Each structure stands twice: as C-alpha cells, then as structure tokens.
Amino acid sequence: MTDTTIRRYTSEEEDDEESRADETQGEQMVCPECSGNLVSDGERGETVCEDCGLVVDEDEIDPGPEWRAFDAAEKDQKSRVGAPTTNMMHDKGLSTNIGWQDKDAYGNSLSSRQREKMQRLRTWNERFRTRDSKERNLKQALGEIDRMASALGLPENVRETASVIYRRALDDDLLPGRSIEGVATSSLYAAARQAGTPRSLDELTAVSRVEKDEIARTYRYVIRELGLEIQPADPESYVPRFASDLDLSEEVERRARQLLQNAKAEGVHSGKSPVGLAAAAVYAASLLTNEKVTQSQVSDVANISEVTIRNRYHELLETEEDIQAV
C-alpha cells in the first residue's frame, strides 16, 4: 500500500468523523418530540425546546463566574484573571519571584549543584526586578512603609494610599535633599490621616528611622507640593484605640465622645493637640463611669505627658459643667 493510498484513507476517515459529529450536534439541537429548536437556559441550567417547552437536559454545569457585576468597574475589580496588581510593590506585583525554599515541585530537596544554580537565578532575578536607581529607591521606600504600617497596626488601604503618595513624590522629584525614610514616613502619616485612622507623630517616630522634626518638616513639604487636602485630625478618631488598649467598656468610649463633642461645640479644642484631648477625654470618662484608670496608664497608651492630660482633663470637665448649668 502506497503513502498516497494511506493519506487518502486517512482523509476519508476524518471526513466521516466530522460528518458524524455534525449529525450528533444536529440531533442535540433538535427537540426529540416536535423537532423544534432547543435553547439553553443559563439561569436554570436547562436545555429547553422553544416550541413545546420540553426540558431535554437539566442540572448543566455553568462555566461562567460565580459572582455578579453591575458595571464595568465592578467587573474589573472582581475578575480573577491573573495576579492582582498593587501599589505596595515597586513593580506592582507583576514580576515573578523565586522562592527561598530549596525544594522541587514534589517537596524533595535539591542537590547541591541545583541549589547553587537556584541561588544564581535568584540573584539575577533580583537584579532584573530593580533595573535602575528609581526602582531601587521605590523598593526600599515601600518596604519601609509596609514595616512601619505593620508596627502601627494600620490597615491595607492606608498602606496602599501611602504607596501612591510616595510614588507621586518620586515622580515630582521631591526627594532630592531628603531621606527616603523621611518621605516614606511622611507619606504614611498623611495616608493614615486621610483614612481616618491617624497616628501621632510620637508614635511614628517610635517606629521610624528618622527624627520627629524631620518627619514634621517633610510632611508639610510633601502635602504642600502635592496639593493634598488633609483635614485636621479629629480627637474622636483616637478614642476607640485608647479605650481598647486600656480595656475600657463601650460606655467609657461613648462618654469620652460626648465630652469631645461638647468641647468642639464650645470651641475648646481649637489650637490643642487632638491626641491630648482624646487621652484626657478617655481619662475623664473612666472616672465618670467608675472605671478608674491612672493618668500614668493613659499617658503610656497615648504617649502624652501626664501634665497635658491633667490640663485638658480639667478643661473638658469645666466645659461639661457649663453646658449642664445652661
């Protein structure tokens, strides 16, 4: 038998298979009762005849997504095609990373030669991920932001915002003459205030590698140059954290909020540190509700001197008495 004959037989067999497949598909798309057209109902997972309503197939597998989206933005957000991008990484998480474990896909340890090879690959991969000084700068700064945010217990949205602020500062050439750590700390401070979860300068100084004066100076420069609109910190935003750290009840927290609201209504809060007011309000509320804590305990939690707490504490109580007298 020649090659030509084999090729002819093979092509004839392929034509027969295609024709049988077309016949099967045609049989599936025709109703067995009335020969009407069949349609697929995706909501019920059924194949139904358009003419007589016969359910030909049911409990079909839905290959679509299990989520719903009502606009294009929500659809893009919920889509899981590929890894999610994030501003918290210098390459936005688009590059690959070689793991530190010296094991293969089955969990077996690599040989010494393979370990040396993987170490060289890790080195070159790290060099390729940071090709220029700008990316190295960004990698160091975002690492600092993540470290400080973890130490301060800040949520992920604050870290994301701080990363965006730092990227804008880097793109606008605001870093010459200033340290990477200083701008990174200032970005985190601004992002925390924007998100309504502020941290005091003393708290940031405790976890940062730069001094308090440099943080404050860099912060003012960054928000001025980038045109960031940041409202003054609300003393009430500090109350839940202070009350939680001191193991106080919700009644104390509610009473402290009421004291601060009265102080704001009378304008007592103007020109005073919001952290000091919040600490004094928590201390005063604990005394009013018979859940006494010492000024020293509140001072340690809020990182505010006891003298400041005493002064603000008296002002809050005097304001409360004036309002009740009226």
C-alpha positions in Angstrom: 0.0 0.0 0.0 1.4 3.3 -1.1 1.7 6.5 1.0 -0.9 8.1 -1.3 -3.4 5.4 -0.6 -2.8 5.8 3.2 -3.3 9.5 3.0 -6.5 9.1 1.0 -7.9 6.6 3.6 -6.9 8.8 6.4 -8.6 11.9 4.9 -11.8 9.8 4.2 -11.9 8.6 7.9 -11.5 12.3 9.1 -14.4 13.4 6.8 -16.6 10.6 8.2 -15.8 11.6 11.8 -16.7 15.2 11.1 -19.9 14.3 9.4 -20.9 12.1 12.4 -20.1 14.9 14.8 -22.2 17.3 12.7 -25.1 14.8 12.8 -24.8 14.3 16.6 -24.7 18.1 17.1 -27.7 18.4 14.8 -29.6 15.8 16.8 -28.8 17.5 20.0 -30.1 20.9 18.8 -33.5 19.5 17.7 -36.3 18.6 20.0 -36.9 14.8 20.1 -40.7 15.4 20.5 -41.6 18.1 18.0 -38.3 18.7 16.1 -38.3 22.2 17.4 -35.2 24.4 18.2 -33.5 23.9 21.5 -32.2 26.8 23.6 -30.0 26.8 26.7 -31.4 28.5 29.8 -28.3 29.7 31.7 -30.2 30.8 34.8 -31.9 27.4 35.4 -29.1 25.2 33.9 -31.5 23.6 31.5 -31.9 22.9 27.7 -35.5 23.6 26.7 -37.5 23.3 23.4 -38.7 26.7 22.2 -41.9 25.3 20.7 -43.2 22.7 23.1 -41.3 23.5 26.3 -39.8 20.1 26.7 -36.8 20.0 29.1 -34.2 18.0 27.3 -31.3 18.4 29.7 -31.1 19.8 33.3 -28.5 20.4 36.0 -26.0 21.6 33.5 -22.6 22.9 34.7 -22.3 26.7 34.5 -18.8 27.6 33.2 -19.3 31.3 34.0 -18.2 33.2 37.1 -19.9 32.7 40.4 -20.1 36.4 41.1 -22.2 39.2 39.6 -21.2 42.6 38.4 -23.4 45.6 37.7 -20.9 47.9 36.0 -17.6 47.7 34.2 -15.6 48.9 37.2 -17.0 46.2 39.5 -16.4 43.6 36.8 -12.7 44.5 36.5 -12.4 44.5 40.3 -13.9 41.0 40.7 -12.2 39.5 37.8 -9.5 36.9 38.8 -7.6 36.6 35.6 -4.0 36.9 36.6 -2.5 38.1 39.8 -3.9 41.3 41.3 -1.8 44.4 40.9 -0.8 46.5 44.0 0.9 49.8 44.5 2.6 48.4 47.6 5.2 46.7 45.5 7.7 48.6 43.3 6.8 46.6 40.2 3.0 46.5 41.2 3.4 42.7 41.7 3.6 41.9 38.0 7.1 40.2 38.1 7.8 36.7 39.3 9.7 35.8 42.4 11.8 32.7 43.1 11.1 31.2 46.5 13.7 30.7 49.1 12.9 27.0 49.7 15.4 24.7 48.0 12.8 22.1 47.1 11.3 21.0 43.8 7.6 20.8 42.9 7.2 17.4 44.8 8.8 18.8 48.0 12.1 16.9 47.5 15.3 18.7 48.5 17.5 19.9 45.6 21.0 18.7 45.1 24.0 20.9 45.9 24.5 21.8 42.3 20.9 22.6 41.8 20.9 24.8 44.9 23.9 26.8 43.6 22.0 27.2 40.3 18.9 28.4 42.0 20.9 30.9 44.1 22.4 32.4 41.0 18.9 32.6 39.4 17.6 34.4 42.5 20.5 36.9 42.3 19.9 37.6 38.6 16.1 37.8 39.1 16.6 40.4 41.8 18.8 42.4 39.6 16.3 42.3 36.7 13.4 43.4 39.1 15.2 46.6 40.0 16.8 47.8 36.8 17.5 51.4 37.8 18.0 53.7 40.8 14.4 54.8 40.7 13.1 51.3 41.2 15.7 50.6 43.9 14.5 53.7 45.7 10.9 52.7 45.4 11.6 49.2 46.6 13.3 50.4 49.7 10.7 53.1 50.5 7.7 50.7 50.0 9.4 48.2 52.3 9.8 50.9 54.9 6.1 51.8 54.6 5.0 48.2 55.0 7.2 47.7 58.0 6.0 50.8 59.8 2.4 50.2 59.0 2.6 46.7 60.4 4.2 48.0 63.6 1.4 50.6 63.9 -1.4 48.2 63.1 -2.6 50.2 60.1 -4.9 48.5 57.5 -4.1 47.7 53.9 -5.9 50.7 52.4 -3.7 53.0 54.4 -0.6 51.2 53.0 -1.9 51.4 49.5 -2.6 55.2 49.8 0.8 55.8 51.4 2.5 54.0 48.5 0.6 56.1 45.9 1.6 59.3 47.8 5.3 58.2 47.8 5.1 57.4 44.0 3.7 60.9 43.3 6.5 62.4 45.4 9.1 60.4 43.5 7.6 61.3 40.1 7.6 65.0 41.0 11.3 65.0 42.1 10.5 65.9 45.7 13.2 63.5 47.1 16.5 65.3 46.3 17.9 66.7 49.5 15.6 64.5 51.7 15.9 61.0 53.0 13.9 58.0 51.6 12.8 57.1 55.2 11.7 60.7 55.9 9.4 60.9 52.8 8.1 57.3 53.3 7.2 58.1 57.0 5.5 61.4 55.9 3.5 59.6 53.2 2.3 57.0 55.8 1.4 59.8 58.2 -0.6 61.6 55.6 -2.3 58.4 54.4 -3.3 57.5 58.0 -4.9 60.9 58.5 -6.7 60.7 55.1 -8.2 57.3 56.0 -9.5 58.5 59.4 -7.1 56.2 61.3 -4.5 58.8 62.4 -1.3 58.1 64.4 0.5 60.8 66.3 4.0 62.0 65.4 5.4 60.4 68.5 4.0 57.0 67.5 5.5 57.3 64.0 8.8 58.5 65.5 8.9 55.3 67.6 8.9 53.0 64.6 10.7 55.3 62.1 14.4 55.7 61.4 14.2 59.5 61.3 13.6 62.1 64.0 10.3 63.8 64.8 11.3 67.2 63.5 12.4 65.8 60.1 9.1 63.9 59.8 7.0 67.0 60.5 9.1 69.2 58.2 9.0 66.6 55.3 5.2 66.1 55.9 4.5 69.8 55.5 6.6 70.0 52.3 5.0 66.9 50.7 1.4 67.9 51.3 2.1 71.4 50.1 3.9 70.3 46.9 1.4 67.6 46.0 -1.6 69.7 46.9 -3.0 67.1 49.3 -6.1 68.3 51.2 -5.9 66.8 54.7 -8.3 67.8 57.4 -7.0 68.3 61.0 -7.1 65.1 63.0 -10.4 64.5 64.8 -9.8 63.8 68.6 -12.7 61.3 68.4 -10.8 59.1 66.0 -8.2 58.3 68.7 -10.8 57.3 71.4 -11.6 53.7 70.3 -7.9 52.7 70.1 -7.1 54.3 73.5 -10.2 52.7 75.1 -9.3 49.3 73.6 -5.7 49.4 74.8 -6.9 50.3 78.3 -9.6 47.5 78.3 -12.4 50.0 79.0 -16.0 49.4 78.2 -18.1 50.9 75.4 -19.8 53.2 78.0 -16.5 54.9 78.6 -15.9 55.3 74.9 -19.4 56.8 74.4 -18.9 59.1 77.3 -15.5 60.3 76.0 -17.0 61.0 72.6 -19.7 63.1 74.3 -17.1 65.1 76.2 -15.2 65.8 73.0 -18.3 66.8 71.1 -19.2 69.3 73.9 -15.6 70.7 73.7 -15.9 71.1 69.9 -19.3 72.8 70.3 -17.7 75.3 72.7 -14.5 75.7 70.7 -12.3 74.4 73.5 -10.5 72.1 71.0 -9.1 74.9 68.9 -5.3 75.1 68.9 -4.9 72.0 71.1 -3.4 68.6 70.3 -6.1 66.1 69.3 -4.1 63.3 70.9 -4.0 65.2 74.2 -7.7 65.9 74.1 -8.6 62.3 73.3 -6.4 61.0 76.1 -7.9 63.5 78.6 -11.5 62.6 77.5 -10.8 58.9 78.0 -9.4 59.6 81.4 -12.3 61.8 82.4 -14.9 59.4 81.0 -13.3 56.5 83.0 -13.7 58.5 86.2 -17.3 59.5 85.4 -18.3 55.9 84.8 -16.4 54.4 87.8 -13.9 52.5 85.6 -10.9 54.3 87.0 -7.5 54.2 85.3 -4.5 56.2 86.3 -3.1 59.1 84.4 0.1 57.2 84.1 -1.7 54.3 82.2 -3.4 56.7 79.9 -0.1 58.6 79.3 1.7 55.3 78.4 -1.0 54.4 75.9 -1.4 57.8 74.3 2.3 58.7 74.6 1.3 62.1 76.1 2.7 63.6 79.3 0.6 63.4 82.4 0.7 67.2 82.7 -1.1 67.6 79.4 -3.7 65.1 80.4 -4.4 66.9 83.7 -4.7 70.3 81.9 -7.1 69.0 79.2 -9.0 66.9 81.7 -9.9 70.0 83.8 -10.9 72.0 80.7 -13.2 69.2 79.5 -14.9 68.9 82.8 -15.4 72.6 83.1 -17.0 72.7 79.7 -19.3 69.9 80.7 -20.3 71.7 83.8 -21.0 74.9 81.9 -23.2 73.2 79.4 -25.2 71.4 82.1 -25.6 74.7 84.0 -27.2 76.3 81.0 
